[in-house]
Amino acid sequence: MPHAPLLILVHSPLVGPATWQPVARLLRGRYDVLVPSLHGIAAGPGPYAHRFAEAVKAAETAEATKPNAHHDKVVLVGHSGAGAHLPAIADALNERVTGTAFVDAQLPRPGLSDFDTSPPELREALTAMAEDGMLPPWSEWFPPEVVTELIPQAAQREAFLAELHSIALAYFEEPAPEIATWSGTQCAYLQLSEGYQRQADRAEALGWPTARLAADHLAVLTDPRPIADFLSEFVENLANE
């Protein structure tokens, strides 16, 4: 009987792994789940896609040394900015990735930078905000009440904020690598917020299974059950193909 795949939940480089922990807790027991940390990488020098991929690969290699770890297959899941880096991560995992899920996430953008695929006003705003090539932590890009509204539970909000750090402007300027081996991977998309409607529409146009929830971008942290259910269904569908 084949072993269940390892689920690797990849957080946005702008935040920390705490964003995925509530979903991971719901999925564990049925699957082995890994939440690697990309913490601090986007605060340093590039190449960022390579460093993200190496960090995930190192975490997966360590996971494989645990007793009873039999993971011939991997399902990658990315939230927010992590989505653009999933092809490079899949490539680092030696083509063992059988499925890739994007949760309110950027889509792959081979040869293009984050700024290339973002509205011009975002580039202007972030460039103006930067000092000596560095941006303040993500939470400081908005009025304080924005994060409070997104994460109303105080302890949960404090844990999330504790993982934030400054971001190098160069992170948004680096073109994503072109990964030819990734194109055949089975994909799915889950939209949580209005800000990712365009990405969800593109995923749907590509023929990917696409679901939409009336939620918000940080529902992975505050309302994990529907997201865990979506990922469970995706994994089961992959097993039945």
N, C-alpha and C positions, 0 to 999 in steps of 0.2 A: 504494500500500500504506500503510495507516495506521501512524503512528508508535506505538511502545510508550509507555504512560503513564509519567509521572514518579512514582516512589514517594517519598512524604514520610513519614519515620519520626519521630514526635513523642515525645519523652521526657517522663516525669513532671516536673511543675514542682518537685518536691521534690529531684530529683537533677540530673544533667547529661547532655549528649549522648553521653558515653562509653558509656552503657548500650546504645546502638543500633549502635555502630561495628562490632562483630563481625558482626552480621547484615548491615549495609550492605556490608561487604567481600565477603561471599558473594554478594550480589545484584548488585553492580556487574559490568559486563561483559555481563550479559544485559539489565539495565535501567539507566536513569539513576536515581540514588538521592540524595536530599537529606536530611540530618539537621540541621535548624535548631536553634539554641540558644535555649532559654527561660531560660537561666541568670540567676539573680538577680531575675527579675521578681516571683516570689512573696515576695521579701524587701522589696519596696517597696510603694507604695500601689496600690490598684485604680484602675479596674475591671480585674480580672485576666483575664477571658475576652477582653475587647477587646484587651488588651496582648499576650496569647499569640497571638491571631489576627493582629495587626499584625506581630508578629515573624516568624511563619511566612510571611506574605504578602511581607514585605520580602526574606526569604531566597529565596523562589520567584522574585520579580522579578529579583533578582541572578542567579539560576541561568539565567533565560531569556535573559540577555544573552550567555551563553557561545556560542562558535561551534558550529554544528550542533545547537543546542537547539531542538527542535520538540516541544513538549508541549501538545497540544490537550486532553489528558486527564490527570487526576491521581488517584492512589490514595493515600488517607490511611491511616496506620497509627498507632495510639496504644497506649502501654504505661502501665499503672497509672493514675494520676490524669489523664493526658492524655486518656483516653477521654471524660471528661465534657465536654471542650472541643472535641472534633472538629466538632460542628455549627457552632460559631462560626467555626472555622478554615475549614471548607468554605464558609461564607457569604462569608468574606473573599476566597476564591479564585474568586468570581464563578460559582459553579455548574458549574465544570469538573471537579468531583470525581465520578467514576463509581463508585467503590467505597470502602468504609471498613472496615478490619479492626481489631478490638479484641484486643489481646494481653495477657491477664491484666489487664484494664483495667476501670475504672468505665464504666458505660453512661451515655448522656446523661440528664440530670436537669433538664429545663427548669423554671425557676421555683423550683428547690430548691437549697440549699447542700450542700456536702460534709457538714456536721454534720447536716443534715436527713435524709440517707440513710445515716448511720453509726450504729452502736450508741451508746446514750447514754453508755456507759462510756468511749468514745473521746473524746467531747466533754469529759467530766469530767477525764480524764487530761491531755489537751492544755491545757485551760484552767488546770489546776493547775500545769502545767509552764511556762507562759508567764511571761515577765518583761517588763514594759512593752510588752505586746502582741506580743512576739516569742518564737518557739520556737527551741530549739537545732537544729542540723542533724539530719536524719533519722537518721543513724547513732547519735546520742546518745540516741535514744528507747529503746534496747534495751541489754542487756548487751553488752560488746565482742565476746564470742565469737559473737554472732548473725551479724554481718557477716563474720567470719572463716570461719564455716561456709558462708555463702552464696557467698563469693568466696575460695576457698582459695589461689588463686595470688597471691603477694604483690604483684608489680608491677601486676597488673590491679586488685587491691584498692586500692592506693595511688592509682592514676589515678582510680578511681571516687570515693574519699574526697576527693580534691583538688577535685572539682567541687561538693561539698556546701556549703550555706550556711544561714544562719538563715532561718526562714519566718515571715511575718506571720500571726498568728492570724486576722486579717481575711480571709485567703485562704480559710479553711474556712467562713467565715460568709457569703460572697458568693453569692447565688442565680445559677444559670446562666441566661443569656438564653434566650428561646424563639425557635427558628429554624424557621419553617414550611417553608422551602425544602429543608431537609435530609431530610425524611421519606421521600422516594422513593429515596434512595441505597441501592445494594446493599451489604449488610453481612455480615460473618462474624466469628466469635469463636473464639479459641484460649485455653483455660484451661491455666495452668501450675502453679498452686498451689491448695491446699485453700481458702485465704482468698478465692478468687474463684469458688467453686462456685456461689454464689447468682447472681452475675452471668451465669455461663455458662448456668445453668438458665433464666434469664430470656431470654437470647438464643435459646436453643433453642426456648423456648415462642413466641417471635416468628417462628419459622420460619427463622432465620438458620442457614446452615451452621456447625456448631459442632464443634470438635475438642478433645480433652482429652489432655494429656501428663502423665505422672508425673514432674514436674520441680519447680522452685521459682520464686519470683517473679523472681529475677534470672538465670534461664536465658537471657534475651536477651543477657546478657553472657558467661556461662560455658559455655553449650551452644547456640550459635546455629544449628547446621545444621538441626535439625527445624523451627525457627521460620522460617528462610529458605525451606525446602521448602514449608511451609504457605502462606507469602505468594506464592511462585511459582505454586502451584496456584490460589490465589485470583485472581491476575492473569490467568492463562490462562483460567480459567472465565469471567471478565468479558469477555475478548476473544471468546469463543465464543458469548456470549449475543446 
